[in-house]
Amino acid sequence: MVLNTTIDTNYYLKVVDLLKLEADAIAKAAIRLEAQQVDKAINILHKSSGKVIVAGVGKSGLIGRKIAATLTSTGTGAFYLHPADALHGDLGIVCPNDVAVILSNSGETDELVTMLPHFKHRQIPIIAILGNLNSTLARNADVVLDASVDKEACPLNLAPTTSTTVALAIGDALAMALMQVKQLTPEDFALNHPAGRLGKRLTLRVIDLMHKESENPIILSTASWLEVITAISKGGLGAVNVVNNDGRLLGIITDGDLRRTLQKTDPTKLENLTGDAIMTKNPTTVSPYCLAYEALQLMENRPSQISVMPVVDEGICLGLIRLHDIVRSGL
């Protein structure tokens, strides 16, 4: 069977035209927004000591969920409140210090209009992202952000497409501006994203991944080569730290160090072979409080990569960390 691989460029052009239509709508929204209204919205959100309640119905509700998620992940506590559920008990979650962000293209959605008196009763400031500035929602909002569009991307000009894209863009812009006002740092962001790669890079530390000396034996520099083999085998990490009587690190012996030393040592002199002759002295070390990602860089960004590294705190040997453990963590 021969498949027809001919591409109808008309489809491509249609998709590109629709993308341009939505991009153009966002560009027009940026021009149409009033500076005073935007500044007022950011001030209300920034000064609020409560939550951000985001509400919308239908496709606007889906956009509202995304905006609430973006706000929450960037340091502003927010959640989506479904208007129908709100009118059947969920309004109890709304407190006087909260802020409401309401999304609607028409500004006349029954469920949203019905919620307004209850927000007013709780003295909740309302920020409306609307397509209709002459609507009931617009008249009752403290801040109105113009999200109107000339036409939808829908060929019938019916399905919410361009309008929802503009509303989402405005919501994202509010969240990012608020993030800057709050001076959120990468570390702050990472605390809300501990499972993501960025979060791990900024929060996961060596102490979280290292193998402590209680799990991996240490040896003195006077230990025989047979004791070295026993220690490495017992620890199962492919290396053992060498310390003095005070627990201060002197060196490290890896499987490779042991093999290379045995290969070049006269068999008749093995009886006198000790850890001092086998170990790599003054090895690269890392602090237990160092970020695991920085430890990874120490291991990899060097003329010859290493797969295991002693963990030291003020000269005292605490354990080992392996490249394998860092990679397995998801960094």
Buried (B, 14 or more C-beta within 10 A) or exposed (E): EEEEEEEEEEEEEEEEEBEEBBEEBBEBBEEBBEEEBBEBBBEBBEEBEEBBBBBBBBBBBBBBBBBBBBBBBBBBEBBBBBBEEBEEEEBEEBEEEBBBBBBBBBBBBEBBBEBBEBBEEBEBBBBBBBBBBEBBBBEBBBBBBBBBBEEBBEEEEEEBBBBBBBBBBBBBBBBEBBBEEBEBEEEBBBBEBEEBEEBBBBBBBBBBBBBEBEEBBBBBBEBBBEBBBBBBEEBEBBBBBBBEEEEEBBBBBBBEBBEEBBEEBEEEEEEEBBBBEBBBEEBEBBBBEBBBBBBBEBBEEEEEEBBBBBBBBEEEBBBBBBBEBBEEBEB
